[in-house]
């Protein structure tokens, strides 16, 4: 239920058990049951990011779509990256941005390539006239409950290059274009603090993202550039049915007893991107449903 101010009643959020379901990676939002909420009907902007220029990775679905929607409704223009096979999902995100009256540019690409990351930043600066906000959100995981022996070098390389290399390359390329008041927001995870054994390589990268965020925040503080991260707990996105062996009890481990909807993550990114967080850098904002980190 949504009240006239756009507030969602948390009691109405879906709770486990969910229907057991699986999809091929990268998954489809429309095929999920229940379909995730990105804030389409509930998010109300207040002009917190008016005329800011943002680059977002993984903006096609899940947390990325919710962040894109919220940024646009707060007044930002966006370039967002997505995998070529996620074009249909990206079209939905693009529509949400343009319906908010902002510029949206969807870029199909694979950020595991260094030159691609360089071109992504250059295109953002060229298309939007500059860069104020970088959100490193794209990630890859694949559950391997059989143990470390089941993690192939191919999988390990994909996880590392998607989750870590791309973040490093994009931050390095974005740095010359970021001025005082700019912000970088990375997506880490509860997995970086309390790793699930079946997500060993993924959890490893999330721990590294936390360390990178702390270090880069100190490196760029004197330049007036803030660097923070959001650490989600379980979130109901297409990554779940396409990478985990079971979905029925997903989110039940949270103290709140359910997974978050993507719409519940977006306000954390908006806050960290806005001037309301002007004295916050090097922070890991936990959005875990009560799970201590």
LOVEX-265848 format. One line per 4 residues: their letters; for each residue x, y, z of N, C-alpha, C. Coordinates in steps of 0.05 Angstrom, whole numbers, plus 5000, padded with zeros to 4 digits. Layout:
a) X/Y/Z/X/Y/Z/X/Y/Z | ...
! end
This chain:
xxxx) 5017/4976/5000/5000/5000/5000/5018/5025/5000 | 5011/5045/4984/5026/5070/4983/5007/5092/4991 | 5016/5109/5011/5000/5131/5020/5003/5155/5000 | 4988/5177/5004/4989/5199/4984/5017/5212/4982
xxxx) 5033/5209/5002/5060/5220/5001/5080/5202/4987 | 5071/5179/4979/5088/5160/4965/5102/5141/4983 | 5095/5139/5008/5108/5121/5027/5097/5093/5024 | 5115/5074/5023/5107/5046/5020/5104/5033/5047
xxxx) 5082/5020/5052/5078/5005/5077/5095/4980/5076 | 5115/4979/5094/5134/4956/5094/5119/4930/5098 | 5096/4931/5112/5081/4906/5116/5070/4894/5091 | 5069/4910/5070/5059/4900/5044/5081/4888/5027
xxxx) 5106/4890/5035/5127/4879/5020/5126/4848/5019 | 5133/4836/4996/5132/4807/4995/5151/4794/5015 | 5143/4771/5026/5159/4757/5045/5162/4728/5036 | 5183/4715/5045/5186/4686/5038/5163/4671/5052
xxxx) 5155/4648/5039/5168/4636/5016/5159/4649/4990 | 5178/4652/4971/5172/4659/4944/5169/4633/4928 | 5155/4634/4905/5154/4611/4888/5182/4603/4879 | 5188/4577/4880/5214/4568/4870/5215/4574/4840
xxxx) 5237/4586/4831/5240/4594/4803/5269/4596/4795 | 5274/4593/4770/5302/4595/4760/5301/4607/4732 | 5322/4621/4724/5325/4632/4698/5353/4630/4689 | 5358/4633/4663/5385/4635/4653/5395/4663/4659
xxxx) 5421/4665/4665/5433/4691/4670/5433/4707/4644 | 5427/4733/4644/5425/4751/4667/5397/4753/4679 | 5378/4738/4669/5351/4739/4681/5333/4761/4670 | 5307/4758/4676/5287/4777/4666/5270/4786/4689
xxxx) 5267/4812/4692/5250/4824/4713/5221/4815/4710 | 5211/4816/4685/5183/4810/4680/5175/4781/4687 | 5195/4763/4687/5189/4735/4692/5191/4728/4722 | 5199/4747/4738/5202/4742/4767/5175/4742/4781
xxxx) 5172/4725/4802/5147/4724/4817/5155/4724/4847 | 5149/4746/4860/5136/4771/4851/5155/4788/4835 | 5143/4806/4818/5159/4825/4802/5171/4846/4821 | 5196/4851/4819/5209/4871/4837/5197/4899/4835
xxxx) 5198/4913/4857/5189/4941/4858/5214/4959/4856 | 5215/4977/4836/5237/4996/4834/5230/5024/4842 | 5206/5027/4853/5197/5054/4860/5180/5067/4839 | 5171/5052/4819/5156/5063/4797/5132/5079/4807
xxxx) 5118/5069/4827/5094/5082/4836/5098/5098/4862 | 5121/5095/4875/5124/5106/4902/5145/5127/4904 | 5166/5127/4887/5188/5146/4892/5180/5174/4883 | 5184/5193/4901/5178/5221/4896/5204/5237/4899
xxxx) 5212/5250/4877/5237/5266/4878/5233/5293/4892 | 5255/5304/4903/5254/5330/4916/5276/5349/4905 | 5286/5343/4881/5306/5360/4869/5333/5358/4882 | 5339/5336/4895/5364/5334/4910/5389/5332/4891
xxxx) 5384/5323/4866/5406/5320/4847/5402/5336/4822 | 5390/5359/4825/5382/5375/4801/5406/5382/4783 | 5404/5374/4758/5424/5379/4737/5451/5366/4742 | 5451/5346/4759/5476/5330/4763/5478/5310/4740
xxxx) 5503/5303/4733/5508/5285/4710/5520/5260/4721 | 5507/5237/4716/5514/5212/4729/5521/5190/4708 | 5540/5174/4716/5546/5149/4701/5541/5126/4720 | 5525/5107/4712/5516/5084/4728/5521/5058/4713
xxxx) 5533/5039/4726/5536/5012/4713/5515/4993/4724 | 5506/4974/4707/5486/4956/4715/5459/4969/4719 | 5452/4988/4701/5428/5004/4705/5403/4992/4693 | 5405/4968/4681/5382/4957/4666/5361/4946/4685
xxxx) 5368/4935/4708/5348/4922/4725/5357/4923/4754 | 5341/4913/4772/5348/4910/4800/5355/4937/4813 | 5376/4936/4830/5384/4961/4844/5391/4983/4824 | 5404/4976/4802/5411/4996/4783/5388/5011/4771
xxxx) 5366/4996/4765/5343/5009/4754/5330/5027/4775 | 5329/5018/4799/5317/5035/4821/5333/5060/4825 | 5360/5058/4824/5377/5081/4827/5373/5100/4803 | 5372/5090/4779/5368/5107/4756/5342/5122/4758
xxxx) 5321/5108/4766/5294/5121/4769/5296/5143/4789 | 5307/5137/4813/5309/5157/4834/5326/5181/4826 | 5349/5176/4814/5367/5197/4806/5352/5216/4786 | 5338/5204/4767/5324/5220/4747/5302/5237/4760
xxxx) 5287/5224/4778/5265/5239/4792/5276/5260/4811 | 5302/5258/4818/5315/5278/4835/5328/5300/4817 | 5326/5297/4790/5336/5317/4773/5362/5312/4758 | 5372/5288/4760/5398/5281/4747/5394/5271/4718
xxxx) 5413/5275/4701/5415/5262/4675/5434/5239/4678 | 5429/5217/4662/5444/5193/4666/5453/5180/4640 | 5477/5169/4641/5486/5149/4622/5488/5123/4639 | 5477/5101/4629/5480/5076/4644/5488/5054/4625
xxxx) 5505/5037/4636/5516/5014/4621/5500/4989/4627 | 5498/4971/4607/5485/4946/4611/5496/4926/4591 | 5494/4901/4596/5503/4880/4577/5486/4881/4552 | 5498/4874/4529/5482/4875/4504/5457/4857/4505
xxxx) 5458/4835/4520/5435/4817/4522/5414/4828/4540 | 5419/4850/4553/5399/4863/4571/5385/4887/4558 | 5385/4888/4532/5373/4911/4518/5344/4916/4525 | 5328/4894/4526/5300/4897/4532/5296/4909/4560
xxxx) 5312/4899/4580/5310/4910/4607/5319/4940/4606 | 5340/4946/4591/5350/4974/4591/5329/4993/4579 | 5313/4984/4560/5292/5001/4549/5273/5010/4570 | 5267/4993/4589/5248/5000/4611/5260/5022/4628
xxxx) 5286/5018/4635/5299/5038/4652/5301/5065/4637 | 5307/5063/4611/5308/5088/4595/5282/5102/4595 | 5260/5087/4592/5233/5100/4592/5228/5114/4619 | 5236/5101/4641/5231/5113/4667/5247/5139/4670
xxxx) 5271/5140/4659/5287/5165/4661/5274/5187/4644 | 5267/5181/4620/5256/5201/4602/5228/5210/4612 | 5212/5192/4624/5187/5200/4635/5190/5220/4658 | 5213/5219/4671/5219/5238/4692/5229/5265/4681
xxxx) 5230/5267/4655/5238/5292/4642/5268/5296/4641 | 5284/5275/4644/5313/5277/4644/5325/5263/4620 | 5350/5269/4614/5365/5256/4593/5374/5228/4602 | 5369/5208/4587/5378/5181/4592/5391/5169/4568
xxxx) 5414/5157/4572/5429/5144/4550/5437/5116/4559 | 5427/5096/4545/5434/5068/4551/5457/5059/4533 | 5478/5048/4545/5501/5040/4530/5505/5010/4533 | 5499/4994/4513/5505/4965/4514/5535/4959/4512
xxxx) 5546/4947/4532/5575/4942/4531/5582/4921/4553 | 5606/4912/4552/5617/4894/4573/5640/4908/4587 | 5636/4916/4611/5656/4932/4626/5680/4915/4635 | 5681/4890/4628/5705/4874/4634/5729/4882/4617
xxxx) 5724/4899/4598/5745/4908/4579/5754/4937/4587 | 5780/4941/4590/5791/4967/4599/5784/4989/4580 | 5787/4984/4553/5781/5005/4534/5751/5012/4534 | 5734/4993/4539/5706/4998/4541/5700/5017/4564
xxxx) 5713/5013/4586/5709/5031/4609/5719/5060/4603 | 5741/5061/4589/5751/5088/4581/5731/5102/4562 | 5720/5087/4543/5701/5099/4524/5675/5106/4538 | 5667/5091/4558/5643/5096/4573/5644/5123/4587
xxxx) 5666/5128/4600/5670/5154/4614/5671/5176/4593 | 5686/5172/4572/5689/5193/4552/5662/5200/4539 | 5646/5179/4534/5619/5184/4522/5601/5200/4542 | 5603/5192/4567/5587/5206/4587/5593/5236/4588
xxxx) 5619/5242/4588/5628/5270/4589/5619/5285/4564 | 5621/5271/4541/5614/5284/4515/5583/5288/4513 | 5568/5268/4521/5539/5270/4518/5525/5288/4539 | 5536/5287/4564/5523/5302/4585/5537/5328/4591
xxxx) 5560/5333/4579/5575/5357/4583/5592/5358/4609 | 5596/5334/4620/5612/5332/4644/5604/5308/4660 | 5616/5305/4684/5610/5282/4701/5611/5291/4730 | 5590/5286/4745/5589/5293/4774/5587/5269/4792
xxxx) 5574/5247/4782/5568/5224/4799/5575/5199/4784 | 5590/5181/4797/5597/5155/4786/5586/5134/4806 | 5569/5116/4796/5558/5094/4812/5567/5068/4800 | 5585/5054/4814/5595/5028/4806/5577/5007/4818
xxxx) 5558/4998/4803/5537/4980/4813/5538/4952/4800 | 5547/4950/4776/5546/4924/4761/5562/4903/4776 | 5552/4879/4776/5566/4857/4790/5558/4830/4778 | 5575/4810/4781/5569/4783/4772/5574/4764/4795
xxxx) 5556/4745/4799/5559/4723/4818/5548/4698/4806 | 5558/4675/4815/5547/4649/4808/5552/4630/4831 | 5530/4620/4843/5532/4602/4865/5547/4576/4858 | 5565/4567/4875/5578/4542/4872/5578/4526/4898
xxxx) 5555/4514/4905/5553/4500/4930/5571/4476/4932 | 5582/4466/4910/5599/4443/4911/5627/4449/4923 | 5633/4475/4926/5659/4482/4938/5678/4496/4919 | 5701/4502/4929/5721/4518/4914/5730/4503/4889
xxxx) 5729/4477/4889/5737/4461/4866/5719/4467/4842 | 5694/4476/4847/5675/4480/4825/5678/4508/4813 | 5694/4526/4826/5698/4553/4815/5719/4551/4793 | 5711/4553/4769/5730/4552/4747/5745/4578/4744
xxxx) 5768/4577/4731/5784/4601/4726/5767/4621/4709 | 5751/4610/4691/5734/4628/4675/5714/4643/4692 | 5701/4629/4710/5682/4643/4728/5697/4663/4746 | 5719/4654/4758/5735/4672/4775/5743/4697/4761
xxxx) 5752/4694/4736/5761/4717/4721/5737/4736/4715 | 5714/4724/4708/5691/4741/4703/5682/4757/4727 | 5682/4744/4750/5674/4757/4775/5694/4780/4781 | 5720/4774/4779/5740/4795/4786/5739/4818/4767
xxxx) 5737/4813/4741/5737/4835/4722/5712/4851/4722 | 5689/4839/4727/5664/4853/4729/5663/4870/4754 | 5669/4858/4777/5665/4870/4803/5687/4888/4811 | 5712/4882/4804/5735/4897/4813/5750/4913/4792
xxxx) 5758/4900/4771/5773/4913/4750/5757/4937/4739 | 5732/4932/4732/5716/4953/4720/5713/4977/4739 | 5708/4971/4764/5706/4993/4783/5732/5009/4784 | 5755/4996/4785/5780/5010/4786/5784/5027/4760
xxxx) 5779/5014/4737/5783/5029/4712/5765/5053/4710 | 5740/5050/4718/5721/5072/4715/5728/5095/4734 | 5736/5088/4759/5744/5109/4778/5769/5123/4767 | 5788/5109/4757/5812/5121/4746/5806/5139/4723
xxxx) 5789/5130/4705/5782/5147/4681/5764/5170/4689 | 5747/5167/4709/5729/5188/4716/5743/5210/4732 | 5764/5203/4746/5777/5222/4765/5783/5249/4752 | 5795/5251/4728/5801/5278/4717/5777/5295/4712
xxxx) 5753/5283/4710/5729/5298/4704/5713/5306/4728 | 5721/5295/4752/5706/5300/4776/5717/5324/4791 | 5700/5343/4798/5709/5366/4813/5699/5366/4842 | 5705/5387/4857/5694/5388/4884/5664/5386/4885
xxxx) 5654/5370/4904/5626/5365/4905/5617/5340/4890 | 5634/5328/4875/5628/5304/4860/5628/5280/4880 | 5616/5258/4871/5615/5235/4888/5618/5209/4872 | 5631/5190/4884/5632/5162/4874/5618/5144/4895
xxxx) 5601/5127/4885/5586/5108/4902/5590/5080/4891 | 5602/5063/4907/5606/5035/4900/5585/5017/4914 | 5580/4994/4902/5562/4975/4914/5578/4952/4925 | 5580/4950/4951/5592/4927/4964/5569/4908/4972
xxxx) 5571/4894/4995/5550/4875/5002/5554/4865/5030 | 5533/4855/5043/5536/4841/5068/5555/4817/5064 | 5557/4807/5039/5575/4784/5033/5604/4791/5038 | 5611/4817/5036/5638/4825/5041/5646/4823/5070
xxxx) 5627/4821/5087/5631/4820/5116/5625/4792/5128 | 5604/4780/5117/5595/4754/5126/5591/4736/5102 | 5612/4726/5090/5611/4711/5065/5596/4685/5067 | 5579/4680/5047/5567/4653/5044/5586/4636/5029
xxxx) 5593/4612/5039/5613/4595/5025/5607/4590/4996 | 5581/4588/4988/5575/4582/4960/5579/4606/4942 | 5585/4630/4953/5590/4654/4938/5618/4664/4944 | 5637/4646/4947/5664/4653/4956/5677/4674/4940
xxxx) 5678/4671/4913/5692/4691/4897/5678/4717/4896 | 5651/4717/4895/5635/4741/4896/5640/4756/4922 | 5638/4742/4944/5642/4754/4970/5670/4767/4973 | 5689/4753/4961/5717/4763/4962/5719/4791/4949
xxxx) 5705/4794/4926/5706/4820/4912/5692/4841/4928 | 5670/4834/4942/5656/4854/4958/5672/4864/4982 | 5688/4846/4993/5707/4855/5014/5727/4874/5003 | 5737/4868/4979/5757/4886/4966/5745/4913/4959
xxxx) 5719/4914/4951/5706/4939/4945/5705/4957/4970 | 5700/4945/4993/5699/4960/5018/5726/4973/5023 | 5748/4957/5021/5775/4967/5025/5781/4989/5005 | 5774/4985/4980/5779/5004/4958/5765/5031/4965
xxxx) 5740/5029/4974/5724/5052/4981/5738/5068/5003 | 5746/5055/5024/5760/5068/5046/5785/5082/5036 | 5801/5068/5020/5826/5080/5011/5822/5103/4992 | 5805/5099/4972/5801/5120/4952/5788/5145/4965
xxxx) 5772/5141/4985/5760/5164/4999/5781/5182/5011 | 5801/5170/5023/5823/5185/5035/5840/5198/5013 | 5844/5184/4991/5860/5195/4969/5848/5220/4956 | 5821/5220/4954/5808/5242/4939/5795/5263/4958
xxxx) 5797/5260/4984/5784/5278/5002/5794/5307/4999 | 5820/5310/4995/5831/5337/4992/5821/5351/4967 | 5811/5336/4948/5801/5347/4923/5771/5353/4925 | 5759/5347/4948/5730/5352/4951/5713/5331/4938
xxxx) 5724/5308/4932/5709/5286/4919/5703/5265/4940 | 5678/5259/4944/5670/5240/4965/5668/5212/4953 | 5676/5192/4967/5674/5164/4959/5662/5147/4981 | 5639/5136/4975/5624/5119/4994/5614/5094/4981
xxxx) 5603/5076/4997/5592/5052/4986/5566/5044/5000 | 5549/5030/4987/5525/5018/4998/5529/4988/5000 | 5522/4977/5024/5525/4948/5028/5497/4936/5031 | 5485/4926/5009/5459/4914/5010/5460/4886/5024
xxxx) 5438/4879/5036/5434/4852/5044/5420/4837/5021 | 5403/4818/5026/5389/4804/5005/5369/4823/4991 | 5371/4825/4964/5353/4842/4949/5341/4826/4926 | 5315/4829/4921/5300/4813/4902/5305/4825/4874
xxxx) 5324/4814/4859/5331/4823/4832/5334/4799/4814 | 5335/4804/4787/5339/4781/4769/5364/4765/4774 | 5383/4776/4788/5408/4762/4794/5402/4737/4811 | 5381/4739/4827/5375/4717/4846/5366/4692/4832
xxxx) 5344/4692/4817/5336/4667/4804/5355/4658/4782 | 5372/4675/4773/5391/4668/4751/5418/4658/4761 | 5423/4661/4787/5450/4652/4797/5449/4635/4823 | 5426/4633/4836/5424/4618/4860/5408/4592/4855
xxxx) 5415/4570/4869/5401/4545/4864/5373/4544/4875 | 5366/4561/4894/5339/4561/4906/5331/4589/4913 | 5306/4596/4909/5295/4622/4914/5274/4623/4936 | 5263/4600/4943/5240/4599/4960/5243/4614/4986
xxxx) 5266/4610/5000/5270/4622/5026/5290/4646/5024 | 5294/4656/5000/5313/4678/4997/5303/4703/5013 | 5321/4713/5030/5315/4736/5047/5305/4729/5074 | 5298/4704/5079/5288/4697/5105/5308/4700/5127
xxxx) 5334/4700/5120/5356/4702/5140/5358/4730/5151 | 5347/4749/5138/5348/4777/5147/5332/4780/5173 | 5341/4796/5192/5325/4801/5216/5297/4811/5210 | 5294/4826/5188/5267/4835/5180/5251/4812/5167
xxxx) 5264/4790/5162/5250/4766/5153/5243/4765/5123 | 5255/4783/5107/5249/4784/5079/5271/4797/5064 | 5271/4794/5038/5290/4808/5020/5280/4837/5016 | 5299/4854/5011/5292/4882/5004/5282/4882/4975
xxxx) 5265/4902/4969/5259/4908/4942/5279/4929/4932 | 5286/4930/4906/5305/4949/4896/5298/4978/4904 | 5273/4985/4905/5264/5012/4913/5274/5019/4940 | 5279/5000/4958/5287/5006/4985/5317/5012/4987
xxxx) 5332/5006/4965/5360/5012/4965/5366/5040/4953 | 5349/5049/4934/5355/5074/4920/5359/5098/4938 | 5343/5102/4959/5347/5126/4975/5375/5128/4987 | 5388/5106/4993/5415/5107/5003/5434/5119/4983
xxxx) 5431/5111/4958/5448/5122/4937/5442/5152/4932 | 5417/5159/4933/5410/5187/4930/5422/5204/4952 | 5420/5195/4976/5431/5210/4999/5461/5213/4995 | 5476/5192/4989/5505/5194/4987/5513/5210/4963
xxxx) 5496/5212/4943/5503/5229/4919/5496/5258/4924 | 5480/5264/4943/5469/5291/4947/5487/5308/4966 | 5481/5334/4966/5496/5352/4984/5488/5347/5013 | 5467/5332/5018/5460/5325/5046/5482/5308/5059
xxxx) 5498/5295/5042/5520/5278/5053/5547/5292/5048 | 5547/5318/5049/5572/5333/5042/5595/5328/5061 | 5590/5318/5085/5611/5313/5104/5615/5283/5109 | 5605/5267/5090/5607/5238/5092/5624/5227/5070
xxxx) 5647/5215/5076/5663/5201/5057/5677/5178/5070 | 5682/5157/5055/5694/5133/5066/5674/5116/5082 | 5648/5121/5078/5628/5108/5094/5616/5084/5079 | 5610/5063/5093/5596/5040/5082/5568/5040/5094
xxxx) 5548/5047/5078/5520/5049/5088/5507/5021/5086 | 5500/5011/5108/5488/4984/5109/5458/4985/5104 | 5449/4971/5084/5420/4968/5079/5415/4938/5079 | 5416/4926/5102/5417/4897/5105/5392/4885/5118
xxxx) 5372/4902/5125/5349/4891/5139/5355/4884/5168 | 5375/4896/5179/5382/4891/5207/5405/4873/5212 | 5418/4862/5191/5440/4844/5195/5465/4861/5202 | 5477/4858/5225/5500/4874/5233/5524/4866/5216
x) 5540/4886/5209/5565/4881/5194/5589/4884/5212
! end
